[in-house]
């Protein structure tokens, strides 16, 4: 089932990004940006691993598995390759391949089908939460950076993630016509996945990026805490809280009028917490 025309986005290709036009001097000294982009590239480029788990989980639904294999996996991998290319263009001294090899060894052992929700509809809700997290993060980072090539690249990635969200939500609505999960089951799934955002995947990626960046000293938990504080500072200034709240509550099976009533109190709450 294709998305309506107003929910599609312009496709882009890695070859179209002018990496030779990067203003490297304007970003090279931003260590936080390096850590964030390199960490994101590590996770995104392994799309084949976690998409394989999803394809296995949704065997029997050809529409979902075809989209996962022909569109979602390729676009996620392209995000990783584009971020990798940017990192290598600005910070060529970083041994991306070696650090990513170490990350892959640890990450793939933990990335299993057993981590997914047992019911297909609820896993689709969980994917909506993940895509909300990635699209809003890339939106925040796009607004943080001043380097034009990176800003354009991040906008492309953010648009892809929003489109992925729309697909997962559409598939959830179809599956839930059969599984019929109510408000509380959906909210519980959303809450579980929200608690995982910025968790294990991000931590493992950061740990290996940091180790590759600083081979002369061991990684410590204080390094992760310092980075997490920087992420929260980024969110405080640039995170699109309204966008996040609207995307998260959209799949909840309740009346739209009630969702609209809840939106602004929730936006206010999460912006205060953030």
C-alpha positions as CSV (number, residue, x, y, z in Angstrom):
1,X,0.0,0.0,0.0
2,X,1.8,3.2,-1.1
3,X,1.8,6.3,1.0
4,X,-0.4,9.3,0.0
5,X,1.4,11.8,-2.2
6,X,1.6,14.4,0.5
7,X,3.5,12.0,2.8
8,X,6.2,11.1,0.3
9,X,9.6,12.7,0.1
10,X,12.2,13.4,-2.5
11,X,14.6,10.5,-2.8
12,X,18.3,11.2,-2.8
13,X,21.5,9.3,-3.5
14,X,24.9,9.2,-1.8
15,X,26.6,10.2,-5.0
16,X,24.7,13.5,-5.0
17,X,26.2,14.7,-1.7
18,X,29.1,17.2,-2.5
19,X,31.6,15.9,0.1
20,X,34.4,17.8,-1.7
21,X,32.6,21.1,-0.8
22,X,32.6,20.5,2.9
23,X,33.8,23.5,5.0
24,X,35.9,21.2,7.2
25,X,37.5,24.1,9.1
26,X,34.1,25.0,10.5
27,X,33.4,21.6,12.1
28,X,36.7,19.9,12.6
29,X,37.2,21.2,16.2
30,X,33.7,20.1,17.3
31,X,34.6,16.9,19.2
32,X,30.9,16.4,20.3
33,X,29.8,16.5,16.7
34,X,32.4,14.0,15.7
35,X,31.4,11.6,18.4
36,X,27.7,11.9,17.5
37,X,28.1,11.5,13.8
38,X,30.6,8.6,14.0
39,X,28.3,6.8,16.6
40,X,25.3,7.3,14.3
41,X,27.2,6.0,11.3
42,X,28.2,2.8,13.2
43,X,24.6,1.9,14.0
44,X,22.9,3.0,10.7
45,X,25.4,1.1,8.4
46,X,24.4,-2.2,10.1
47,X,20.9,-2.0,8.8
48,X,21.2,-5.4,7.2
49,X,21.6,-7.0,10.7
50,X,18.5,-5.5,12.4
51,X,16.4,-5.5,9.2
52,X,17.0,-9.2,8.9
53,X,15.5,-9.7,12.3
54,X,12.5,-7.7,11.4
55,X,12.0,-9.5,8.1
56,X,12.1,-12.8,10.0
57,X,9.6,-11.4,12.5
58,X,7.1,-10.4,9.8
59,X,7.3,-13.5,7.6
60,X,3.9,-14.0,6.1
61,X,3.3,-10.3,5.4
62,X,4.8,-9.8,2.0
63,X,4.0,-6.1,1.9
64,X,6.0,-5.4,5.0
65,X,8.9,-7.7,4.3
66,X,9.2,-6.4,0.7
67,X,9.4,-2.8,1.9
68,X,11.9,-3.6,4.6
69,X,14.2,-5.3,2.2
70,X,13.9,-3.1,-0.9
71,X,13.5,0.3,0.8
72,X,14.0,0.6,4.5
73,X,17.2,-1.5,4.8
74,X,18.8,0.3,1.8
75,X,18.0,3.8,3.0
76,X,19.2,3.1,6.5
77,X,22.5,1.7,5.1
78,X,22.8,4.8,2.9
79,X,22.5,7.0,6.0
80,X,25.4,5.1,7.6
81,X,27.5,5.3,4.5
82,X,26.9,9.0,4.1
83,X,27.7,9.7,7.7
84,X,30.8,7.6,7.4
85,X,31.9,9.5,4.3
86,X,31.4,12.8,6.1
87,X,33.3,11.7,9.2
88,X,36.2,10.4,7.0
89,X,36.3,13.7,5.0
90,X,36.5,15.9,8.1
91,X,38.4,13.6,10.5
92,X,40.6,11.4,8.2
93,X,42.9,10.5,11.0
94,X,40.1,8.4,12.7
95,X,40.4,4.7,11.8
96,X,36.7,4.2,11.1
97,X,37.0,0.7,9.8
98,X,38.9,-0.7,12.8
99,X,36.6,0.9,15.4
100,X,33.5,-0.2,13.5
101,X,34.8,-3.8,13.3
102,X,35.1,-3.9,17.1
103,X,31.7,-2.4,17.4
104,X,30.1,-4.9,15.0
105,X,31.5,-7.8,17.0
106,X,29.9,-6.7,20.2
107,X,26.7,-5.3,18.7
108,X,25.6,-8.2,16.5
109,X,25.8,-10.6,19.4
110,X,23.1,-8.5,21.1
111,X,20.9,-7.7,18.1
112,X,18.5,-10.7,18.0
113,X,14.9,-11.5,17.1
114,X,14.2,-12.1,20.8
115,X,14.6,-8.4,21.5
116,X,11.5,-7.6,19.4
117,X,7.9,-7.4,20.7
118,X,6.2,-10.8,20.5
119,X,3.1,-9.4,18.6
120,X,3.7,-7.9,15.2
121,X,1.4,-4.9,15.7
122,X,3.2,-4.0,18.9
123,X,6.6,-4.3,17.2
124,X,5.3,-1.9,14.6
125,X,4.4,0.6,17.3
126,X,7.9,0.1,18.8
127,X,9.4,0.9,15.4
128,X,7.3,4.1,15.2
129,X,9.0,5.2,18.5
130,X,12.4,4.4,17.1
131,X,11.8,6.4,13.9
132,X,10.4,9.2,16.0
133,X,13.7,9.2,18.0
134,X,15.9,9.2,15.0
135,X,14.0,11.8,12.9
136,X,13.8,14.2,15.8
137,X,17.5,13.7,16.7
138,X,18.6,14.4,13.1
139,X,16.3,17.4,13.1
140,X,18.0,18.7,16.2
141,X,21.5,18.1,15.0
142,X,20.6,19.7,11.6
143,X,19.6,22.9,13.5
144,X,22.7,22.7,15.6
145,X,25.2,22.6,12.7
146,X,26.3,25.5,10.5
147,X,28.2,23.5,7.9
148,X,26.0,23.6,4.7
149,X,26.8,20.1,3.3
150,X,26.2,18.4,6.7
151,X,23.0,20.4,7.2
152,X,21.6,19.3,3.9
153,X,22.6,15.7,4.5
154,X,21.0,15.6,7.9
155,X,17.8,17.0,6.4
156,X,17.8,14.2,3.8
157,X,18.2,11.6,6.6
158,X,15.5,13.2,8.8
159,X,13.0,13.2,5.9
160,X,13.8,9.5,5.3
161,X,13.2,8.7,8.9
162,X,9.9,10.5,8.9
163,X,8.8,8.5,5.9
164,X,9.9,5.3,7.6
165,X,7.7,6.3,10.6
166,X,4.7,6.8,8.3
167,X,5.2,3.4,6.8
168,X,5.5,1.6,10.1
169,X,2.4,3.5,11.4
170,X,0.4,2.5,8.4
171,X,1.4,-1.2,8.8
172,X,0.6,-1.0,12.5
173,X,-2.9,0.3,11.8
174,X,-3.5,-2.6,9.4
175,X,-2.1,-5.3,11.8
176,X,-4.0,-3.8,14.7
177,X,-7.3,-4.3,12.9
178,X,-6.6,-8.0,13.4
179,X,-4.7,-8.0,16.8
180,X,-6.9,-5.3,18.3
181,X,-4.5,-4.0,21.0
182,X,-6.1,-1.3,23.1
183,X,-4.9,2.0,24.4
184,X,-3.1,0.6,27.4
185,X,-1.2,-2.1,25.5
186,X,0.0,0.4,22.9
187,X,1.0,3.0,25.6
188,X,2.9,0.3,27.5
189,X,4.8,-0.6,24.3
190,X,5.6,3.0,23.6
191,X,6.8,3.5,27.1
192,X,9.1,0.4,27.0
193,X,10.7,1.6,23.8
194,X,11.0,5.2,24.9
195,X,13.0,4.0,27.9
196,X,15.5,2.2,25.5
197,X,16.1,5.2,23.3
198,X,19.7,6.5,23.7
199,X,20.4,3.2,25.6
200,X,22.4,0.1,24.6
201,X,22.9,0.8,20.9
202,X,24.1,4.3,21.4
203,X,26.3,3.3,24.4
204,X,28.1,0.5,22.5
205,X,28.6,2.7,19.4
206,X,29.9,5.6,21.5
207,X,32.2,3.3,23.5
208,X,33.9,2.0,20.3
209,X,34.1,5.4,18.6
210,X,35.7,6.9,21.7
211,X,38.2,4.0,22.0
212,X,39.1,4.5,18.3
213,X,39.5,8.2,18.8
214,X,41.6,7.9,22.0
215,X,43.6,4.7,21.7
216,X,46.0,6.0,24.3
217,X,43.6,5.9,27.2
218,X,40.9,3.5,28.3
219,X,37.2,4.3,28.0
220,X,35.4,5.1,31.2
221,X,31.8,5.6,32.3
222,X,32.6,9.2,33.0
223,X,33.2,9.7,29.2
224,X,29.7,8.4,28.4
225,X,28.2,10.6,31.2
226,X,29.9,13.7,29.8
227,X,28.7,12.9,26.3
228,X,25.2,12.3,27.5
229,X,25.2,15.7,29.2
230,X,26.2,17.2,25.8
231,X,23.3,15.4,24.1
232,X,20.9,16.8,26.7
233,X,22.3,20.3,26.1
234,X,21.7,19.9,22.4
235,X,18.2,18.8,23.0
236,X,17.5,21.7,25.4
237,X,18.3,24.2,22.6
238,X,17.3,22.4,19.4
239,X,15.1,19.3,20.1
240,X,11.6,19.5,18.3
241,X,9.5,18.5,21.3
242,X,6.2,19.2,19.6
243,X,7.1,17.0,16.6
244,X,8.2,14.2,18.9
245,X,5.0,14.2,21.0
246,X,2.7,14.3,18.0
247,X,4.5,11.4,16.4
248,X,4.6,9.3,19.5
249,X,0.9,9.6,20.3
250,X,-0.3,9.3,16.8
251,X,-0.6,5.5,16.8
252,X,-2.5,5.3,20.1
253,X,-6.0,3.9,19.3
254,X,-8.0,6.8,20.8
255,X,-10.1,9.6,19.4
256,X,-8.2,12.3,17.6
257,X,-9.9,15.0,19.7
258,X,-8.5,13.4,22.8
259,X,-5.0,13.3,21.3
260,X,-5.2,17.0,20.5
261,X,-6.3,17.7,24.0
262,X,-3.2,15.8,25.4
263,X,-0.7,17.2,22.9
264,X,0.2,20.6,24.5
265,X,0.3,19.5,28.1
266,X,2.7,16.6,27.0
267,X,4.8,19.0,24.9
268,X,5.1,21.3,27.9
269,X,6.0,18.4,30.2
270,X,8.7,16.9,28.0
271,X,10.2,20.2,27.2
272,X,10.5,21.0,30.9
273,X,12.1,17.5,31.6
274,X,14.4,17.9,28.6
